[in-house]
Amino acid sequence: MGGAHDGERTLRGRLLTVAEVADVLRVSTMTVYRLIKSGDLAAIRVGKSYRITEPTLQEYLASGEVRVDDVNG
């Protein structure tokens, strides 16, 4: 039970709690849990809690970026 389960993953950056991620995204913790459950935001299970790495959160934010031209058509 030691080590990464897929043999490829390595942890980089700080592990953030659901509350910390919610604060960064300016949403409720429930919204963060929904993102995790839907698979939109990858998380690591630690006991009964979830943790999200900083790079994972940065990737999630980058994937949602929209250019002004895209919004206005």
N, CA and C of each residue as an Amber inpcrd file, in Angstrom:
protein
   219
   0.7960000  -1.2000000   0.0000000   0.0000000   0.0000000   0.0000000
   0.8370000   1.2600000   0.0000000   2.1250000   1.1370000  -0.1740000
   2.9670000   2.3200000  -0.2030000   3.2090000   2.7750000  -1.6150000
   3.4240000   4.0660000  -1.7890000   3.7540000   4.6010000  -3.1060000
   2.5280000   4.9390000  -3.9210000   2.7690000   5.5020000  -5.0820000
   1.6790000   5.8870000  -5.9760000   1.0540000   4.6490000  -6.5940000
  -0.2640000   4.6530000  -6.7490000  -0.9340000   3.4670000  -7.2450000
  -0.7230000   3.2150000  -8.7270000  -0.4520000   4.2380000  -9.5270000
  -0.2580000   3.9730000 -10.9490000   1.2170000   3.9760000 -11.3560000
   2.1060000   4.2110000 -10.4360000   3.5260000   4.1640000 -10.7130000
   4.0500000   5.3600000 -11.4910000   3.1780000   6.2290000 -11.9620000
   3.5900000   7.3710000 -12.7620000   3.4260000   8.6940000 -12.0240000
   2.4820000   8.7680000 -11.1310000   2.1560000  10.0180000 -10.4700000
   3.1950000  10.4060000  -9.4360000   3.5200000  11.6730000  -9.4100000
   4.3520000  12.2200000  -8.3510000   3.6680000  13.4730000  -7.8400000
   3.8080000  13.7400000  -6.5730000   3.2070000  14.9330000  -5.9950000
   4.1190000  16.1230000  -6.2100000   3.5550000  17.1690000  -6.7040000
   4.2870000  18.4150000  -6.8680000   3.4270000  19.5230000  -6.2920000
   4.0370000  20.4180000  -5.5700000   3.2950000  21.5310000  -5.0000000
   2.6260000  21.1450000  -3.6960000   2.0250000  22.1260000  -3.1060000
   1.3590000  21.9660000  -1.8260000   0.0180000  21.2670000  -1.9890000
  -0.3950000  20.5400000  -0.9730000  -1.7200000  19.9260000  -0.9670000
  -2.6990000  20.9130000  -0.3360000  -3.7610000  21.2090000  -1.0580000
  -4.7620000  22.1570000  -0.5900000  -6.0000000  21.4190000  -0.0960000
  -6.6300000  21.9560000   0.9290000  -7.8790000  21.3840000   1.4200000
  -9.0260000  21.8570000   0.5240000 -10.1700000  21.2030000   0.6620000
 -11.3570000  21.6020000  -0.0840000 -11.7270000  23.0430000   0.2680000
 -11.6090000  23.4100000   1.5310000 -11.9370000  24.7800000   1.9560000
 -10.9950000  25.8020000   1.3200000  -9.7080000  25.4600000   1.2130000
  -8.7530000  26.3700000   0.5870000  -9.0570000  26.5410000  -0.8940000
  -9.4000000  25.4590000  -1.5640000  -9.7430000  25.5240000  -2.9830000
 -11.0160000  26.3510000  -3.1710000 -11.9950000  26.1360000  -2.3120000
 -13.2430000  26.9000000  -2.3850000 -12.9600000  28.3930000  -2.2310000
 -12.0490000  28.7380000  -1.3370000 -11.6880000  30.1360000  -1.1190000
 -11.0380000  30.7300000  -2.3690000 -10.1320000  29.9930000  -2.9810000
  -9.4650000  30.4680000  -4.1990000 -10.4800000  30.6670000  -5.3240000
 -11.3910000  29.7050000  -5.4770000 -12.3840000  29.7620000  -6.5600000
 -13.5630000  30.6730000  -6.2400000 -13.6550000  31.1000000  -4.9810000
 -14.7760000  31.9170000  -4.5090000 -16.1090000  31.2050000  -4.7060000
 -16.1300000  29.9290000  -4.3080000 -17.3420000  29.1150000  -4.3580000
 -17.4950000  28.4180000  -3.0110000 -18.5820000  27.7120000  -2.8260000
 -18.7840000  26.9680000  -1.5850000 -17.9830000  25.6640000  -1.6130000
 -17.7630000  25.0980000  -0.4400000 -17.0770000  23.8020000  -0.3770000
 -17.9110000  22.7420000  -1.0820000 -19.2340000  22.8730000  -1.0440000
 -20.1180000  21.9180000  -1.7120000 -19.8500000  21.9100000  -3.2170000
 -19.6020000  23.0690000  -3.7950000 -19.2880000  23.1550000  -5.2190000
 -17.9880000  22.4230000  -5.5240000 -16.9940000  22.5640000  -4.6630000
 -15.7170000  21.8670000  -4.8600000 -15.9390000  20.3590000  -4.7870000
 -16.7360000  19.9030000  -3.8150000 -17.0340000  18.4680000  -3.7240000
 -17.7290000  17.9750000  -4.9870000 -18.6300000  18.7860000  -5.5450000
 -19.3130000  18.4010000  -6.7950000 -18.3210000  18.2970000  -7.9560000
 -17.3670000  19.2280000  -8.0220000 -16.3450000  19.1870000  -9.0740000
 -15.5020000  17.9290000  -8.9570000 -15.1840000  17.5460000  -7.7270000
 -14.3960000  16.3310000  -7.4960000 -15.2110000  15.1050000  -7.9010000
 -16.4590000  15.0420000  -7.4430000 -17.3060000  13.8820000  -7.7270000
 -17.5640000  13.7060000  -9.2210000 -17.6980000  14.8260000  -9.9370000
 -17.9620000  14.7590000 -11.3790000 -16.7020000  14.4270000 -12.1820000
 -15.5430000  14.5100000 -11.5350000 -14.2950000  14.2270000 -12.2290000
 -13.6830000  15.4470000 -12.8970000 -14.3040000  16.6030000 -12.7220000
 -13.7760000  17.8300000 -13.3190000 -12.5280000  18.3310000 -12.5950000
 -12.4030000  17.9990000 -11.3130000 -11.2560000  18.4120000 -10.5140000
 -10.6680000  17.1800000  -9.8370000  -9.4410000  16.8490000 -10.1950000
  -8.7890000  15.6720000  -9.6180000  -8.4190000  15.9390000  -8.1620000
  -8.6010000  14.9360000  -7.3310000  -8.2910000  15.0690000  -5.9140000
  -7.6760000  13.7800000  -5.3930000  -6.9860000  13.9110000  -4.2860000
  -6.3710000  12.7720000  -3.6070000  -7.1500000  12.5360000  -2.3300000
  -7.5130000  11.2960000  -2.0960000  -8.2460000  10.9620000  -0.8730000
  -7.2520000  10.7100000   0.2520000  -7.4070000  11.4160000   1.3530000
  -6.5690000  11.2370000   2.5390000  -7.5270000  10.9450000   3.6910000
  -7.6410000   9.6690000   4.0530000  -8.6330000   9.2940000   5.0530000
 -10.0170000   9.5960000   4.5290000 -10.7620000  10.4110000   5.2600000
 -12.1050000  10.7950000   4.8260000 -12.1190000  12.1520000   4.1320000
 -10.9490000  12.7460000   3.9660000 -10.8330000  14.0740000   3.3700000
 -10.2400000  14.0090000   1.9740000 -10.3740000  15.0950000   1.2460000
  -9.7700000  15.2320000  -0.0670000  -8.7060000  16.3190000  -0.0220000
  -7.6830000  16.1600000  -0.8550000  -6.6620000  17.1840000  -1.0390000
  -6.4560000  17.3710000  -2.5310000  -6.1920000  18.6080000  -2.9210000
  -5.9720000  18.9520000  -4.3150000  -4.5910000  19.5970000  -4.4030000
  -3.7620000  19.1350000  -5.3510000  -2.4370000  19.7340000  -5.4820000
  -2.5630000  21.0950000  -6.1650000  -1.6260000  21.9880000  -5.8510000
  -1.6310000  23.3070000  -6.4790000  -1.5770000  23.2210000  -8.0060000
  -0.6960000  22.3720000  -8.5870000  -0.6790000  22.2730000 -10.0550000
  -2.0200000  21.8000000 -10.6400000  -2.7090000  20.9060000  -9.9340000
  -4.0170000  20.4360000 -10.4010000  -5.0110000  21.5870000 -10.4330000
  -4.9960000  22.4140000  -9.3940000  -5.8910000  23.5670000  -9.3460000
  -5.5350000  24.5580000 -10.4480000  -4.2490000  24.7860000 -10.6740000
  -3.8160000  25.6940000 -11.7410000  -4.2670000  25.1880000 -13.1100000
  -4.1540000  23.8790000 -13.3340000  -4.6010000  23.2920000 -14.6000000
  -6.1120000  23.4620000 -14.7720000  -6.8500000  23.2370000 -13.6890000
  -8.3040000  23.3860000 -13.7450000  -8.6710000  24.8250000 -14.1080000
  -8.0170000  25.7750000 -13.4660000  -8.3000000  27.1820000 -13.7540000
  -7.9370000  27.5340000 -15.1940000  -6.8030000  27.0500000 -15.6690000
  -6.3720000  27.3350000 -17.0430000  -7.3360000  26.7300000 -18.0590000
  -7.8910000  25.5670000 -17.7420000  -8.8070000  24.9070000 -18.6810000
 -10.1210000  25.6680000 -18.8290000 -10.4340000  26.5140000 -17.8630000
 -11.6820000  27.2730000 -17.9060000 -11.5390000  28.6690000 -18.4510000
 -10.3120000  29.0420000 -18.8320000 -10.1000000  30.3920000 -19.3540000
 -10.8420000  30.5680000 -20.6690000 -11.4470000  31.7240000 -20.8050000
 -12.1970000  32.0420000 -22.0190000 -11.7020000  33.3910000 -22.5210000
 -11.4130000  33.4590000 -23.8020000 -10.9990000  34.7260000 -24.3980000
 -12.2210000  35.6140000 -24.6030000 -12.0210000  36.9160000 -24.4940000
 -13.1200000  37.8690000 -24.6670000 -13.7690000  37.6810000 -26.0290000
 -12.9680000  37.4260000 -27.0740000 -13.5170000  37.2220000 -28.4160000
 -14.4590000  36.0190000 -28.4590000 -14.1350000  34.9620000 -27.6820000
 -14.9780000  33.7590000 -27.6480000 -16.3240000  34.0620000 -26.9990000
 -16.3380000  34.9290000 -25.9980000 -17.5780000  35.2410000 -25.2940000
 -18.4740000  36.1030000 -26.1610000 -17.8970000  37.0710000 -26.8350000
 -18.6740000  38.0070000 -27.6340000 -19.0450000  37.4910000 -29.0140000
 -18.4600000  36.3640000 -29.3800000 -18.8000000  35.7790000 -30.6660000
 -17.9440000  36.3430000 -31.7200000
